[in-house]
Amino acid sequence: MTELESDKGRPLTAEENAKLRVLLEKDDRVIWIWSSVRVWAMWIAAVLGGVYLTLQGLKDLVRWLSGSNVGV
């Protein structure tokens, strides 16, 4: 029988509970920071994509208005 198996049913000590609480709080912080980074990255990508599409649309509009449809 291993040491861990012999501890079955034994309640955790106050020190063990404190360590578990610290680990759980750190885990929650890591999950929060990565979800925040993911959201910011999506917003930045969406804004950059919108700017790119707007500029391309404006270029096409200027070309169309000027009548130079060469290469289209």
mmCIF file of the C-alpha atoms, coordinates in Angstrom:
data_MODEL
# 
_entry.id   MODEL 
# 
loop_
_atom_site.group_PDB 
_atom_site.id 
_atom_site.type_symbol 
_atom_site.label_atom_id 
_atom_site.label_alt_id 
_atom_site.label_comp_id 
_atom_site.label_asym_id 
_atom_site.label_entity_id 
_atom_site.label_seq_id 
_atom_site.pdbx_PDB_ins_code 
_atom_site.Cartn_x 
_atom_site.Cartn_y 
_atom_site.Cartn_z 
_atom_site.occupancy 
_atom_site.B_iso_or_equiv 
_atom_site.pdbx_formal_charge 
_atom_site.auth_seq_id 
_atom_site.auth_comp_id 
_atom_site.auth_asym_id 
_atom_site.auth_atom_id 
_atom_site.pdbx_PDB_model_num 
ATOM 1  C CA . MET A 1 1  ? 0.000   0.000  0.000   1.00 0.00 ? 1  MET A CA 1 
ATOM 2  C CA . THR A 1 2  ? 1.405   3.404  -0.975  1.00 0.00 ? 2  THR A CA 1 
ATOM 3  C CA . GLU A 1 3  ? 1.548   6.395  1.314   1.00 0.00 ? 3  GLU A CA 1 
ATOM 4  C CA . LEU A 1 4  ? -1.249  8.170  -0.545  1.00 0.00 ? 4  LEU A CA 1 
ATOM 5  C CA . GLU A 1 5  ? -3.587  5.208  -0.271  1.00 0.00 ? 5  GLU A CA 1 
ATOM 6  C CA . SER A 1 6  ? -3.068  5.039  3.477   1.00 0.00 ? 6  SER A CA 1 
ATOM 7  C CA . ASP A 1 7  ? -4.285  8.660  3.766   1.00 0.00 ? 7  ASP A CA 1 
ATOM 8  C CA . LYS A 1 8  ? -7.757  7.876  2.397   1.00 0.00 ? 8  LYS A CA 1 
ATOM 9  C CA . GLY A 1 9  ? -10.481 9.325  4.550   1.00 0.00 ? 9  GLY A CA 1 
ATOM 10 C CA . ARG A 1 10 ? -8.109  11.445 6.613   1.00 0.00 ? 10 ARG A CA 1 
ATOM 11 C CA . PRO A 1 11 ? -9.249  15.090 6.831   1.00 0.00 ? 11 PRO A CA 1 
ATOM 12 C CA . LEU A 1 12 ? -6.956  17.828 5.579   1.00 0.00 ? 12 LEU A CA 1 
ATOM 13 C CA . THR A 1 13 ? -5.021  19.877 8.080   1.00 0.00 ? 13 THR A CA 1 
ATOM 14 C CA . ALA A 1 14 ? -5.418  23.652 8.313   1.00 0.00 ? 14 ALA A CA 1 
ATOM 15 C CA . GLU A 1 15 ? -2.036  24.086 6.610   1.00 0.00 ? 15 GLU A CA 1 
ATOM 16 C CA . GLU A 1 16 ? -3.068  21.803 3.730   1.00 0.00 ? 16 GLU A CA 1 
ATOM 17 C CA . ASN A 1 17 ? -6.356  23.682 3.352   1.00 0.00 ? 17 ASN A CA 1 
ATOM 18 C CA . ALA A 1 18 ? -4.469  26.991 3.212   1.00 0.00 ? 18 ALA A CA 1 
ATOM 19 C CA . LYS A 1 19 ? -2.108  25.643 0.537   1.00 0.00 ? 19 LYS A CA 1 
ATOM 20 C CA . LEU A 1 20 ? -5.042  24.344 -1.519  1.00 0.00 ? 20 LEU A CA 1 
ATOM 21 C CA . ARG A 1 21 ? -6.782  27.708 -1.261  1.00 0.00 ? 21 ARG A CA 1 
ATOM 22 C CA . VAL A 1 22 ? -3.639  29.485 -2.533  1.00 0.00 ? 22 VAL A CA 1 
ATOM 23 C CA . LEU A 1 23 ? -3.338  27.032 -5.436  1.00 0.00 ? 23 LEU A CA 1 
ATOM 24 C CA . LEU A 1 24 ? -6.992  27.488 -6.379  1.00 0.00 ? 24 LEU A CA 1 
ATOM 25 C CA . GLU A 1 25 ? -6.699  31.293 -6.270  1.00 0.00 ? 25 GLU A CA 1 
ATOM 26 C CA . LYS A 1 26 ? -3.587  31.209 -8.463  1.00 0.00 ? 26 LYS A CA 1 
ATOM 27 C CA . ASP A 1 27 ? -5.368  28.916 -10.902 1.00 0.00 ? 27 ASP A CA 1 
ATOM 28 C CA . ASP A 1 28 ? -8.334  31.301 -11.054 1.00 0.00 ? 28 ASP A CA 1 
ATOM 29 C CA . ARG A 1 29 ? -5.998  34.239 -11.731 1.00 0.00 ? 29 ARG A CA 1 
ATOM 30 C CA . VAL A 1 30 ? -4.275  32.388 -14.570 1.00 0.00 ? 30 VAL A CA 1 
ATOM 31 C CA . ILE A 1 31 ? -7.617  31.499 -16.144 1.00 0.00 ? 31 ILE A CA 1 
ATOM 32 C CA . TRP A 1 32 ? -8.757  35.128 -15.825 1.00 0.00 ? 32 TRP A CA 1 
ATOM 33 C CA . ILE A 1 33 ? -5.604  36.625 -17.356 1.00 0.00 ? 33 ILE A CA 1 
ATOM 34 C CA . TRP A 1 34 ? -5.622  34.257 -20.332 1.00 0.00 ? 34 TRP A CA 1 
ATOM 35 C CA . SER A 1 35 ? -9.300  34.902 -21.022 1.00 0.00 ? 35 SER A CA 1 
ATOM 36 C CA . SER A 1 36 ? -8.588  38.659 -20.879 1.00 0.00 ? 36 SER A CA 1 
ATOM 37 C CA . VAL A 1 37 ? -5.649  38.301 -23.272 1.00 0.00 ? 37 VAL A CA 1 
ATOM 38 C CA . ARG A 1 38 ? -7.825  36.270 -25.638 1.00 0.00 ? 38 ARG A CA 1 
ATOM 39 C CA . VAL A 1 39 ? -10.588 38.912 -25.612 1.00 0.00 ? 39 VAL A CA 1 
ATOM 40 C CA . TRP A 1 40 ? -8.114  41.767 -26.217 1.00 0.00 ? 40 TRP A CA 1 
ATOM 41 C CA . ALA A 1 41 ? -6.479  39.853 -29.063 1.00 0.00 ? 41 ALA A CA 1 
ATOM 42 C CA . MET A 1 42 ? -9.846  39.279 -30.740 1.00 0.00 ? 42 MET A CA 1 
ATOM 43 C CA . TRP A 1 43 ? -10.779 42.975 -30.431 1.00 0.00 ? 43 TRP A CA 1 
ATOM 44 C CA . ILE A 1 44 ? -7.441  44.096 -31.848 1.00 0.00 ? 44 ILE A CA 1 
ATOM 45 C CA . ALA A 1 45 ? -7.729  41.652 -34.754 1.00 0.00 ? 45 ALA A CA 1 
ATOM 46 C CA . ALA A 1 46 ? -11.298 42.791 -35.459 1.00 0.00 ? 46 ALA A CA 1 
ATOM 47 C CA . VAL A 1 47 ? -10.333 46.487 -35.450 1.00 0.00 ? 47 VAL A CA 1 
ATOM 48 C CA . LEU A 1 48 ? -7.303  45.892 -37.678 1.00 0.00 ? 48 LEU A CA 1 
ATOM 49 C CA . GLY A 1 49 ? -9.416  43.828 -40.063 1.00 0.00 ? 49 GLY A CA 1 
ATOM 50 C CA . GLY A 1 50 ? -12.062 46.551 -40.171 1.00 0.00 ? 50 GLY A CA 1 
ATOM 51 C CA . VAL A 1 51 ? -9.472  49.246 -40.867 1.00 0.00 ? 51 VAL A CA 1 
ATOM 52 C CA . TYR A 1 52 ? -7.928  47.150 -43.637 1.00 0.00 ? 52 TYR A CA 1 
ATOM 53 C CA . LEU A 1 53 ? -11.291 46.451 -45.281 1.00 0.00 ? 53 LEU A CA 1 
ATOM 54 C CA . THR A 1 54 ? -12.313 50.112 -45.007 1.00 0.00 ? 54 THR A CA 1 
ATOM 55 C CA . LEU A 1 55 ? -9.078  51.292 -46.635 1.00 0.00 ? 55 LEU A CA 1 
ATOM 56 C CA . GLN A 1 56 ? -9.410  48.745 -49.438 1.00 0.00 ? 56 GLN A CA 1 
ATOM 57 C CA . GLY A 1 57 ? -13.008 49.797 -49.985 1.00 0.00 ? 57 GLY A CA 1 
ATOM 58 C CA . LEU A 1 58 ? -12.029 53.456 -50.147 1.00 0.00 ? 58 LEU A CA 1 
ATOM 59 C CA . LYS A 1 59 ? -9.250  52.675 -52.650 1.00 0.00 ? 59 LYS A CA 1 
ATOM 60 C CA . ASP A 1 60 ? -11.696 50.769 -54.828 1.00 0.00 ? 60 ASP A CA 1 
ATOM 61 C CA . LEU A 1 61 ? -14.219 53.603 -54.587 1.00 0.00 ? 61 LEU A CA 1 
ATOM 62 C CA . VAL A 1 62 ? -11.624 56.197 -55.627 1.00 0.00 ? 62 VAL A CA 1 
ATOM 63 C CA . ARG A 1 63 ? -10.556 54.002 -58.556 1.00 0.00 ? 63 ARG A CA 1 
ATOM 64 C CA . TRP A 1 64 ? -14.164 53.534 -59.621 1.00 0.00 ? 64 TRP A CA 1 
ATOM 65 C CA . LEU A 1 65 ? -14.964 57.253 -59.324 1.00 0.00 ? 65 LEU A CA 1 
ATOM 66 C CA . SER A 1 66 ? -11.862 58.221 -61.288 1.00 0.00 ? 66 SER A CA 1 
ATOM 67 C CA . GLY A 1 67 ? -12.767 55.739 -64.035 1.00 0.00 ? 67 GLY A CA 1 
ATOM 68 C CA . SER A 1 68 ? -9.459  53.901 -63.981 1.00 0.00 ? 68 SER A CA 1 
ATOM 69 C CA . ASN A 1 69 ? -10.635 50.312 -63.732 1.00 0.00 ? 69 ASN A CA 1 
ATOM 70 C CA . VAL A 1 70 ? -7.402  48.951 -65.194 1.00 0.00 ? 70 VAL A CA 1 
ATOM 71 C CA . GLY A 1 71 ? -6.379  45.663 -63.638 1.00 0.00 ? 71 GLY A CA 1 
ATOM 72 C CA . VAL A 1 72 ? -9.720  44.956 -61.980 1.00 0.00 ? 72 VAL A CA 1 
# 
